[in-house]
Amino acid sequence: MKVKHHHVALATAAAAFGLDIPLGVEYGRAEHIGIWHGIYCALATAVTAGGDVNPVNTEGYVLMTLVCVTVVPLFGATFSLFTSALSSVHVRPLHRLLRDQDESQP
């Protein structure tokens, strides 16, 4: 069975959000900034923009470290998978065209 890029990208995005949201909720609780603000900070950190509330206690540092080492790479991988899938959509037909031209020449 051939795995398609967009399936892998969607699974990776689901994993990223699946980790980011609970970590953001816990970050909001740990830093006493509210759940939605914690989710915003975790998501902003995950897409490398950075949150507007820096950790001030050990639990906050641990949670943001988890976001950085798990969610940030997952978001990067998701974008990479989507762009490589888009590229292959455009490159594959050109590759076939060139291959067919090579085969048709004596």
Backbone as JSON, one array per atom type, in Angstrom:
{
  "sequence": "MKVKHHHVALATAAAAFGLDIPLGVEYGRAEHIGIWHGIYCALATAVTAGGDVNPVNTEGYVLMTLVCVTVVPLFGATFSLFTSALSSVHVRPLHRLLRDQDESQP",
  "N": [[0.84, -1.18, 0.0], [0.63, 2.15, -0.93], [1.66, 5.06, 0.65], [0.24, 8.22, 0.84], [1.35, 11.6, 0.42], [-0.34, 13.67, 1.38], [-1.92, 12.36, 3.26], [-0.07, 11.65, 5.21], [0.76, 14.22, 5.92], [-1.62, 15.28, 6.97], [-2.0, 13.56, 9.15], [0.28, 14.21, 10.61], [-0.21, 16.92, 11.15], [-2.5, 16.61, 12.73], [-1.36, 15.28, 14.91], [0.33, 17.31, 15.81], [-1.49, 19.37, 16.58], [-2.89, 17.84, 18.39], [-1.06, 17.51, 20.43], [-0.33, 20.15, 21.0], [-2.59, 21.61, 21.87], [-3.47, 20.4, 24.42], [-1.07, 20.86, 25.83], [-0.95, 23.64, 25.72], [-3.26, 24.31, 27.2], [-2.5, 23.34, 29.72], [-0.26, 24.96, 30.09], [-1.45, 27.5, 30.25], [-2.85, 27.12, 32.64], [-0.71, 26.61, 34.42], [0.74, 28.99, 34.34], [-1.12, 30.81, 35.13], [-2.73, 32.32, 33.32], [-5.0, 31.86, 31.93], [-6.96, 29.56, 29.98], [-7.41, 29.86, 27.13], [-5.55, 31.82, 26.48], [-3.24, 30.48, 27.13], [-3.32, 28.4, 25.23], [-3.07, 29.97, 22.93], [-0.44, 30.99, 23.34], [1.06, 28.61, 23.26], [0.51, 27.74, 20.64], [1.47, 29.93, 19.17], [4.16, 29.74, 19.82], [4.67, 27.25, 18.69], [4.5, 27.73, 15.95], [6.67, 29.23, 15.63], [6.49, 31.98, 16.09], [6.36, 32.85, 18.63], [5.12, 33.12, 21.92], [3.3, 35.55, 23.93], [3.64, 35.49, 26.6], [6.08, 34.78, 28.73], [7.52, 31.9, 30.3], [7.41, 31.67, 33.88], [7.7, 30.0, 35.96], [8.8, 26.73, 37.09], [7.13, 24.66, 36.1], [5.89, 25.93, 33.91], [8.15, 26.38, 32.28], [8.88, 23.72, 31.72], [6.62, 22.84, 30.31], [6.62, 24.57, 28.04], [9.04, 23.81, 26.99], [8.43, 21.2, 26.22], [6.57, 21.81, 24.21], [8.31, 23.05, 22.4], [10.12, 20.97, 21.7], [8.54, 18.96, 20.7], [6.08, 19.8, 19.38], [6.82, 21.98, 17.71], [8.69, 20.82, 15.79], [6.83, 19.05, 14.61], [4.94, 20.77, 13.41], [6.64, 22.01, 11.57], [7.31, 19.76, 10.01], [4.79, 19.19, 8.97], [4.25, 21.43, 7.29], [6.35, 21.06, 5.51], [5.69, 18.57, 4.37], [3.25, 19.22, 3.08], [4.14, 21.15, 1.21], [5.98, 19.65, -0.29], [4.27, 17.78, -1.39], [2.67, 19.42, -2.99], [4.64, 20.3, -4.77], [5.33, 17.89, -6.01], [3.04, 17.36, -7.42], [3.21, 19.13, -9.51], [5.72, 18.6, -10.63], [5.8, 15.88, -11.32], [4.12, 15.44, -13.71], [5.7, 16.86, -15.58], [8.05, 15.42, -15.5], [7.17, 12.96, -16.54], [6.52, 13.8, -19.15], [9.06, 14.57, -20.15], [10.36, 12.09, -19.99], [8.81, 10.58, -21.77], [9.4, 11.95, -24.11], [12.13, 11.4, -24.37], [12.06, 8.63, -24.76], [10.8, 8.49, -27.2], [12.57, 9.45, -29.04], [15.07, 8.53, -31.47]],
  "CA": [[0.0, 0.0, 0.0], [1.42, 3.37, -1.04], [1.22, 6.13, 1.54], [0.21, 9.49, 0.12], [1.88, 12.73, 1.17], [-1.34, 14.45, 2.11], [-2.35, 11.59, 4.42], [0.98, 11.81, 6.22], [0.71, 15.61, 6.37], [-2.79, 15.43, 7.83], [-1.72, 12.85, 10.41], [1.28, 14.99, 11.34], [-0.91, 18.1, 11.66], [-3.36, 16.15, 13.83], [-0.48, 15.03, 16.06], [0.81, 18.6, 16.3], [-2.58, 20.0, 17.32], [-3.22, 16.96, 19.5], [-0.12, 17.79, 21.51], [-0.25, 21.58, 21.28], [-3.75, 22.11, 22.62], [-3.39, 20.08, 25.85], [0.08, 21.55, 26.43], [-1.36, 25.04, 25.89], [-4.2, 24.36, 28.33], [-1.71, 23.19, 30.94], [0.58, 26.15, 30.22], [-2.31, 28.56, 30.76], [-3.11, 26.83, 34.04], [0.53, 26.74, 35.19], [1.18, 30.39, 34.39], [-2.27, 31.6, 35.6], [-3.08, 33.3, 32.28], [-6.24, 31.44, 31.28], [-6.81, 28.45, 29.04], [-7.29, 30.32, 25.74], [-4.28, 32.53, 26.34], [-2.22, 29.43, 27.14], [-3.35, 27.76, 23.91], [-2.48, 30.93, 22.0], [1.01, 31.03, 23.54], [1.64, 27.35, 22.77], [0.41, 27.74, 19.19], [2.4, 30.94, 18.66], [5.5, 29.16, 19.95], [4.78, 26.13, 17.76], [4.74, 28.23, 14.6], [7.9, 30.0, 15.84], [6.28, 33.41, 16.29], [6.6, 33.07, 20.05], [3.98, 33.59, 22.71], [3.52, 36.85, 24.57], [3.85, 35.26, 28.03], [7.23, 33.91, 28.98], [7.36, 31.11, 31.52], [7.99, 32.26, 35.08], [7.91, 28.96, 36.97], [9.37, 25.49, 36.55], [6.12, 23.94, 35.31], [5.77, 26.64, 32.64], [9.33, 26.09, 31.47], [8.8, 22.33, 31.27], [5.57, 22.74, 29.29], [7.07, 25.23, 26.81], [10.09, 22.96, 26.44], [7.73, 20.12, 25.51], [6.05, 22.39, 22.96], [9.43, 23.3, 21.49], [10.79, 19.76, 21.2], [7.59, 18.04, 20.05], [5.11, 20.42, 18.49], [7.49, 22.8, 16.69], [9.1, 19.97, 14.66], [5.66, 18.49, 13.93], [4.41, 21.81, 12.52], [7.6, 22.12, 10.47], [7.13, 18.6, 9.14], [3.51, 19.34, 8.28], [4.44, 22.38, 6.19], [7.24, 20.41, 4.55], [4.93, 17.54, 3.64], [2.31, 19.87, 2.18], [4.84, 21.77, 0.08], [6.54, 18.61, -1.17], [3.15, 17.2, -2.14], [2.33, 20.38, -4.05], [5.71, 20.27, -5.77], [5.27, 16.65, -6.79], [1.9, 17.46, -8.34], [3.65, 19.88, -10.68], [6.94, 18.03, -11.21], [5.55, 14.54, -11.86], [3.73, 15.49, -15.13], [6.83, 17.29, -16.4], [8.96, 14.28, -15.56], [6.59, 12.02, -17.51], [6.65, 14.39, -20.47], [10.46, 14.45, -20.56], [10.65, 10.66, -20.18], [8.18, 10.16, -23.02], [10.15, 12.54, -25.22], [13.38, 10.65, -24.5], [11.77, 7.31, -25.3], [10.33, 8.58, -28.58], [13.69, 9.83, -29.92], [15.91, 7.37, -31.84]],
  "C": [[0.89, 1.25, 0.0], [0.81, 4.46, -0.15], [1.3, 7.45, 0.78], [0.68, 10.62, 1.03], [0.82, 13.43, 1.98], [-1.9, 13.69, 3.3], [-1.34, 11.72, 5.56], [0.95, 13.22, 6.79], [-0.48, 15.83, 7.3], [-2.6, 14.73, 9.17], [-0.72, 13.62, 11.26], [0.65, 16.25, 11.93], [-1.81, 17.73, 12.83], [-2.53, 15.89, 15.09], [0.0, 16.34, 16.67], [-0.28, 19.29, 17.13], [-2.96, 19.16, 18.54], [-2.29, 17.12, 20.69], [-0.16, 19.25, 21.94], [-1.4, 22.06, 22.16], [-3.69, 21.71, 24.1], [-2.2, 20.74, 26.55], [-0.24, 23.03, 26.66], [-2.32, 25.23, 27.05], [-3.42, 24.3, 29.64], [-0.8, 24.4, 31.17], [-0.23, 27.32, 30.78], [-2.61, 28.37, 32.24], [-1.87, 27.08, 34.89], [0.96, 28.19, 35.36], [0.06, 31.35, 34.81], [-2.66, 32.7, 34.6], [-4.38, 32.93, 31.57], [-5.97, 30.41, 30.2], [-6.58, 28.95, 27.62], [-5.99, 31.05, 25.5], [-3.12, 31.52, 26.33], [-2.14, 28.7, 25.81], [-2.73, 28.68, 22.87], [-0.96, 30.95, 22.12], [1.67, 29.77, 23.0], [1.6, 27.31, 21.24], [1.37, 28.75, 18.58], [3.84, 30.43, 18.75], [5.71, 28.06, 18.92], [5.04, 26.59, 16.33], [5.88, 29.25, 14.58], [7.71, 31.5, 15.9], [6.56, 33.79, 17.74], [5.37, 33.61, 20.75], [4.31, 34.91, 23.39], [3.67, 36.72, 26.08], [4.99, 34.28, 28.19], [7.01, 33.12, 30.26], [8.04, 31.81, 32.71], [8.19, 31.22, 36.18], [8.37, 27.68, 36.29], [8.37, 24.75, 35.67], [5.93, 24.6, 33.94], [6.94, 26.38, 31.71], [9.3, 24.67, 30.91], [7.78, 22.21, 30.14], [6.0, 23.4, 27.98], [8.22, 24.46, 26.18], [9.48, 21.8, 25.67], [7.14, 20.61, 24.2], [7.19, 22.53, 21.95], [10.03, 22.03, 20.91], [9.83, 18.78, 20.53], [6.74, 18.74, 19.0], [5.77, 21.25, 17.39], [7.98, 21.93, 15.53], [7.91, 19.37, 13.9], [5.03, 19.52, 12.99], [5.34, 22.01, 11.33], [7.46, 20.98, 9.48], [5.84, 18.69, 8.35], [3.65, 20.27, 7.08], [5.32, 21.77, 5.11], [6.5, 19.37, 3.71], [3.94, 18.15, 2.66], [3.02, 20.49, 0.97], [5.47, 20.74, -0.84], [5.45, 17.94, -1.98], [2.73, 18.13, -3.27], [3.38, 20.38, -5.15], [5.61, 19.03, -6.64], [4.1, 16.66, -7.76], [2.32, 18.16, -9.62], [4.85, 19.23, -11.38], [6.66, 16.69, -11.9], [5.08, 14.59, -13.33], [4.87, 15.93, -16.05], [7.85, 16.16, -16.55], [8.45, 13.25, -16.58], [6.76, 12.53, -18.94], [8.07, 14.25, -20.99], [10.83, 12.99, -20.82], [10.04, 10.16, -21.49], [8.9, 10.72, -24.23], [11.45, 11.8, -25.44], [13.14, 9.29, -25.13], [11.37, 7.37, -26.77], [11.46, 8.95, -29.57], [14.57, 8.61, -30.21], [17.25, 7.36, -31.2]]
}
